[in-house]
Amino acid sequence: MMRFAPTDEQRDFARALDDLLGVAAVPHIARLWAEGHHAAGLHLWRRLAGLGVTALAVPEEHGGLDAAPADLVVAFEALGRYPVPGPAIESVVLAPTLLAAVPDGPAPEDLAEGKILVTVAAPPMTPYALDADMTDAVLLLEGTTLRAATPGRRLESVDRSRRLFETVPGPTLVRLEPDTVATALATAALTCAAQLLGAGEHALAVTVEYVKSRRQFGRVIGEYQAIKHLLADVRVALDFARPLVHGAAVSLGAGSTDARRDVAAAKVSASEAAYRASRAALQAHGAIGYTEEYDLSLWITKIRALVSAWGTPAHHRAELLAALTTGRPTHASDL
């Protein structure tokens, strides 16, 4: 029987992350990062490394935690509740797997200890490399071929803290097994879904508190039936997405043949729920939600960016459709 509920250890880990991030002035750090000032963000990553975040996907023999996908989901949902900048999915989730077979690659111990940050572009799923101008390594995954790369032209993202770069291909580092690539990309999409879930929860919580105090026409706006229905719909959407995300983590960890299908369903559901939360937050807050000075805007723009990160909704719906009609993922033959 699959277990969807987090364990006591996972709950303790999530609480530790909340305790750290809740007092770390993360919105301020994200704004600095967007302007190209990375010192505070790198300090935050060192503190996260101290809690074991950067060691999650690194094997135990290299000083890591060899965490299961369910552990990654718990961590990334907690990270999603705060606008933590930097290539988290790329460095924490993908780099340990992709670099494991690279001769003379970065030491896994350095990844585990958070001494280095790695970014990855994997077109067409993720065509651009996040923060490629300041990471210690830039990787380009083309099918099953892993290449070194250098940053090219910088592109704008709706989330200013997501600094995207085109990549200039370099030498081939290794050719990976198709199953290794498929699992790595599925794990990236799963952790992105977890981040969206956390971001959506934060947007809803902030909005609930706001409508309890904001008055209009002599009444607290939270008393209006339309607002109650709006936020109730968000609550239902997030509650529907959560078991899909955690269920996909269990499926992926068990090596199920349905894992990629389950991850696609989780990414679609979490994207829709988080986007609904961001739209409801913006509607309830009014024009103030658009302003860069108001912290909520950081979550609204991050959600919009993460919806398309590590596979757009269209990509994952195609995966779902192919799995349901043919019994295999649509892009399996491309790896």
C-alpha positions as CSV (number, residue, x, y, z in Angstrom):
1,M,0.0,0.0,0.0
2,M,1.3,3.4,-0.9
3,R,1.9,5.9,1.9
4,F,1.1,9.5,1.0
5,A,1.4,11.1,4.4
6,P,4.8,12.6,5.3
7,T,6.8,10.9,8.1
8,D,7.7,12.5,11.4
9,E,11.2,13.0,10.1
10,Q,9.9,14.7,7.0
11,R,7.7,17.0,9.1
12,D,10.6,17.9,11.3
13,F,12.7,18.7,8.2
14,A,10.0,20.9,6.8
15,R,9.6,22.7,10.1
16,A,13.4,23.3,10.3
17,L,13.3,24.8,6.8
18,D,10.3,27.0,7.8
19,D,12.2,28.1,10.9
20,L,15.2,29.1,8.9
21,L,13.5,30.7,5.9
22,G,10.8,32.5,8.0
23,V,13.4,34.8,9.6
24,A,15.8,35.0,6.7
25,A,14.3,38.1,4.9
26,V,13.9,36.0,1.8
27,P,11.9,38.6,-0.2
28,H,14.8,41.1,0.3
29,I,17.3,38.5,-0.8
30,A,15.3,37.7,-3.9
31,R,15.2,41.4,-4.9
32,L,18.9,41.6,-4.4
33,W,19.4,38.5,-6.5
34,A,17.3,40.0,-9.3
35,E,19.6,42.9,-9.4
36,G,22.7,40.7,-9.7
37,H,23.8,40.9,-6.1
38,H,24.3,37.3,-5.0
39,A,26.1,37.5,-1.7
40,A,23.0,37.3,0.5
41,G,21.5,34.6,-1.6
42,L,24.7,32.5,-1.5
43,H,24.8,32.9,2.3
44,L,21.3,31.6,2.4
45,W,22.2,28.6,0.3
46,R,25.1,27.9,2.7
47,R,22.6,27.9,5.6
48,L,20.3,25.6,3.7
49,A,23.3,23.3,3.0
50,G,23.8,23.2,6.8
51,L,20.3,21.7,7.1
52,G,21.1,19.1,4.4
53,V,19.1,20.5,1.4
54,T,22.0,20.4,-1.0
55,A,22.9,16.8,0.1
56,L,19.5,15.4,-0.5
57,A,20.1,13.7,-3.9
58,V,23.8,12.9,-3.3
59,P,24.7,9.3,-2.5
60,E,25.6,8.5,1.1
61,E,29.1,7.3,0.2
62,H,29.8,10.9,-1.0
63,G,28.5,12.6,2.1
64,G,24.9,12.9,0.9
65,L,21.5,11.8,2.2
66,D,20.5,9.6,-0.8
67,A,17.0,11.0,-0.3
68,A,13.9,9.5,-1.9
69,P,11.6,11.6,-4.2
70,A,9.2,11.9,-1.3
71,D,11.9,13.7,0.8
72,L,12.7,16.0,-2.1
73,V,9.0,16.9,-2.4
74,V,8.8,17.8,1.3
75,A,11.9,20.0,0.9
76,F,10.8,21.8,-2.3
77,E,7.3,22.4,-1.0
78,A,8.9,24.2,1.9
79,L,11.2,26.1,-0.4
80,G,8.2,27.1,-2.5
81,R,6.6,28.9,0.5
82,Y,9.5,31.4,0.2
83,P,10.9,33.1,-2.9
84,V,14.3,31.5,-2.6
85,P,16.4,32.5,-5.6
86,G,18.9,30.4,-7.4
87,P,19.1,27.1,-9.4
88,A,17.7,24.9,-6.7
89,I,16.2,22.1,-8.9
90,E,19.2,22.2,-11.2
91,S,21.9,22.0,-8.5
92,V,20.1,19.9,-5.8
93,V,18.1,17.5,-7.9
94,L,19.7,17.2,-11.3
95,A,23.4,17.8,-10.9
96,P,24.1,14.8,-8.6
97,T,22.5,12.4,-11.1
98,L,23.8,13.9,-14.3
99,L,27.4,14.4,-13.1
100,A,27.7,11.0,-11.4
101,A,29.1,9.4,-14.6
102,V,31.3,12.3,-15.7
103,P,35.0,11.6,-15.3
104,D,36.8,14.4,-13.5
105,G,33.5,16.2,-12.9
106,P,32.8,18.3,-9.8
107,A,33.2,16.3,-6.6
108,P,29.9,15.0,-5.2
109,E,31.1,16.0,-1.8
110,D,31.2,19.6,-2.9
111,L,27.6,19.3,-4.2
112,A,26.5,17.8,-0.9
113,E,28.1,20.5,1.1
114,G,26.7,23.3,-1.1
115,K,30.2,24.5,-2.0
116,I,29.2,24.7,-5.7
117,L,26.1,25.6,-7.6
118,V,25.3,24.0,-11.0
119,T,22.7,25.0,-13.6
120,V,21.2,22.9,-16.3
121,A,19.4,23.6,-19.6
122,A,17.5,20.6,-21.1
123,P,15.7,21.7,-24.3
124,P,12.9,21.5,-25.2
125,M,11.6,20.9,-21.7
126,T,13.8,23.7,-20.2
127,P,15.6,25.6,-23.0
128,Y,17.4,28.1,-20.9
129,A,19.9,27.9,-18.0
130,L,19.0,29.6,-14.8
131,D,21.7,31.9,-13.3
132,A,24.3,30.7,-15.7
133,D,26.5,33.7,-15.2
134,M,27.2,33.0,-11.6
135,T,27.1,29.2,-11.1
136,D,30.2,27.0,-10.9
137,A,29.1,24.8,-13.8
138,V,26.7,25.1,-16.8
139,L,25.4,21.9,-18.2
140,L,23.4,21.3,-21.5
141,L,21.4,18.1,-21.7
142,E,20.5,17.3,-25.3
143,G,18.6,14.0,-25.4
144,T,21.0,11.6,-23.7
145,T,24.1,13.7,-24.4
146,L,25.4,15.9,-21.5
147,R,27.7,18.8,-22.6
148,A,29.5,21.5,-20.8
149,A,28.2,24.9,-21.8
150,T,28.9,28.6,-21.4
151,P,26.3,31.3,-20.9
152,G,25.1,33.2,-23.9
153,R,22.5,36.0,-24.2
154,R,20.5,36.9,-21.1
155,L,16.7,36.7,-21.4
156,E,14.0,38.3,-19.3
157,S,11.6,36.3,-17.1
158,V,8.4,37.4,-15.6
159,D,10.0,36.5,-12.3
160,R,12.9,39.0,-12.1
161,S,14.9,36.7,-9.7
162,R,14.9,34.0,-12.4
163,R,17.9,35.1,-14.5
164,L,17.7,33.0,-17.7
165,F,20.5,32.5,-20.3
166,E,20.8,30.9,-23.6
167,T,23.6,28.3,-23.7
168,V,26.6,27.9,-26.0
169,P,27.4,24.2,-26.3
170,G,30.8,23.0,-25.3
171,P,32.5,19.6,-25.3
172,T,30.5,16.4,-24.6
173,L,31.0,15.2,-21.1
174,V,29.1,11.9,-21.2
175,R,26.3,10.0,-22.9
176,L,23.8,8.9,-20.4
177,E,21.4,5.9,-20.3
178,P,17.9,6.9,-21.5
179,D,16.3,5.7,-18.2
180,T,18.7,7.8,-16.2
181,V,17.7,10.9,-18.2
182,A,14.0,10.1,-18.0
183,T,14.1,9.7,-14.3
184,A,16.2,12.8,-13.8
185,L,13.8,15.0,-15.8
186,A,10.8,13.5,-14.1
187,T,12.3,14.2,-10.7
188,A,13.0,17.8,-11.8
189,A,9.3,18.2,-12.9
190,L,8.1,16.7,-9.6
191,T,10.1,19.0,-7.5
192,C,8.9,21.9,-9.5
193,A,5.4,20.8,-8.8
194,A,6.2,20.7,-5.1
195,Q,7.5,24.2,-5.3
196,L,4.3,25.4,-7.0
197,L,2.3,23.7,-4.3
198,G,4.2,25.6,-1.6
199,A,4.0,28.9,-3.4
200,G,0.2,28.4,-3.9
201,E,-0.2,27.7,-0.2
202,H,1.6,30.9,0.7
203,A,-0.4,32.9,-1.8
204,L,-3.7,31.6,-0.3
205,A,-2.5,32.1,3.3
206,V,-1.5,35.7,2.7
207,T,-4.8,36.4,0.9
208,V,-6.9,34.9,3.7
209,E,-5.2,37.1,6.2
210,Y,-5.7,40.2,3.9
211,V,-9.4,39.7,3.4
212,K,-9.9,39.4,7.2
213,S,-8.8,43.0,7.6
214,R,-9.4,44.8,4.4
215,R,-12.7,46.8,4.5
216,Q,-14.8,48.0,1.6
217,F,-18.2,49.7,1.7
218,G,-18.2,49.4,5.5
219,R,-17.6,45.6,5.6
220,V,-14.6,43.3,5.8
221,I,-14.2,42.0,2.3
222,G,-13.8,38.4,3.6
223,E,-17.5,38.5,4.5
224,Y,-18.6,38.8,0.9
225,Q,-19.8,35.5,-0.5
226,A,-17.9,36.0,-3.8
227,I,-14.6,36.2,-1.9
228,K,-15.4,33.1,0.2
229,H,-16.2,31.1,-2.9
230,L,-13.1,32.4,-4.7
231,L,-10.8,31.3,-1.9
232,A,-12.7,28.0,-1.3
233,D,-12.0,27.1,-4.9
234,V,-8.3,27.7,-4.4
235,R,-8.4,25.5,-1.2
236,V,-10.0,22.7,-3.1
237,A,-7.6,22.9,-6.0
238,L,-4.5,22.8,-3.7
239,D,-6.0,19.9,-1.7
240,F,-6.6,18.0,-4.9
241,A,-3.1,18.7,-6.2
242,R,-1.3,17.6,-3.0
243,P,-2.0,13.9,-3.1
244,L,-1.1,13.8,-6.8
245,V,2.3,15.4,-6.0
246,H,3.0,13.1,-3.1
247,G,1.6,10.1,-4.9
248,A,3.9,10.8,-7.9
249,A,6.8,10.9,-5.5
250,V,6.0,7.5,-4.1
251,S,5.5,6.1,-7.6
252,L,8.8,7.5,-8.8
253,G,10.6,6.3,-5.7
254,A,9.2,2.8,-6.3
255,G,10.4,2.7,-9.9
256,S,6.8,2.3,-11.1
257,T,6.3,2.1,-14.9
258,D,3.5,4.7,-14.4
259,A,5.9,7.1,-12.6
260,R,6.3,9.6,-15.6
261,R,2.5,9.6,-16.1
262,D,2.0,10.3,-12.4
263,V,4.6,13.1,-12.4
264,A,2.9,14.7,-15.5
265,A,-0.5,14.6,-13.7
266,A,1.1,16.2,-10.6
267,K,2.8,18.9,-12.5
268,V,-0.4,19.8,-14.4
269,S,-2.5,19.8,-11.2
270,A,0.0,21.8,-9.1
271,S,0.4,24.3,-11.9
272,E,-3.3,24.9,-12.2
273,A,-3.8,25.1,-8.4
274,A,-0.9,27.5,-7.8
275,Y,-1.9,29.7,-10.8
276,R,-5.5,29.8,-9.4
277,A,-4.1,30.8,-6.0
278,S,-2.0,33.6,-7.6
279,R,-5.0,34.9,-9.6
280,A,-7.3,34.8,-6.6
281,A,-4.6,36.6,-4.5
282,L,-4.3,39.3,-7.2
283,Q,-8.1,39.7,-7.5
284,A,-8.6,40.0,-3.7
285,H,-5.7,42.4,-3.2
286,G,-6.5,44.6,-6.2
287,A,-3.8,46.8,-7.8
288,I,-1.5,46.5,-4.8
289,G,-0.7,42.9,-5.8
290,Y,1.0,44.2,-9.0
291,T,3.5,46.5,-7.2
292,E,7.0,45.3,-6.9
293,E,7.3,46.8,-3.4
294,Y,4.6,44.5,-2.2
295,D,6.0,41.0,-1.3
296,L,3.0,39.1,-2.7
297,S,4.2,40.1,-6.2
298,L,7.2,37.9,-5.8
299,W,5.1,34.8,-5.4
300,I,2.7,35.8,-8.2
301,T,5.5,36.2,-10.7
302,K,7.4,33.1,-9.4
303,I,4.2,31.0,-9.8
304,R,3.8,32.2,-13.3
305,A,7.4,31.3,-14.2
306,L,7.3,27.9,-12.5
307,V,4.1,26.9,-14.4
308,S,6.2,26.7,-17.5
309,A,9.5,25.5,-15.9
310,W,10.5,21.8,-16.4
311,G,7.8,21.2,-18.8
312,T,4.9,23.4,-19.8
313,P,1.3,22.3,-19.0
314,A,0.9,21.4,-22.7
315,H,4.0,19.2,-22.5
316,H,2.8,17.3,-19.5
317,R,-0.7,17.0,-20.9
318,A,0.8,15.4,-23.9
319,E,2.7,13.0,-21.7
320,L,-0.6,12.1,-19.9
321,L,-2.5,11.6,-23.1
322,A,0.2,9.4,-24.6
323,A,0.4,7.3,-21.4
324,L,-3.4,6.9,-21.3
325,T,-3.7,6.0,-25.0
326,T,-0.6,4.1,-25.8
327,G,0.7,3.1,-22.3
328,R,4.0,4.9,-22.7
329,P,5.3,8.5,-22.3
330,T,5.2,10.5,-25.5
331,H,8.8,11.5,-25.5
332,A,10.3,8.1,-24.5
333,S,11.6,7.5,-28.0
334,D,13.4,10.8,-28.1
335,L,15.9,10.0,-25.4
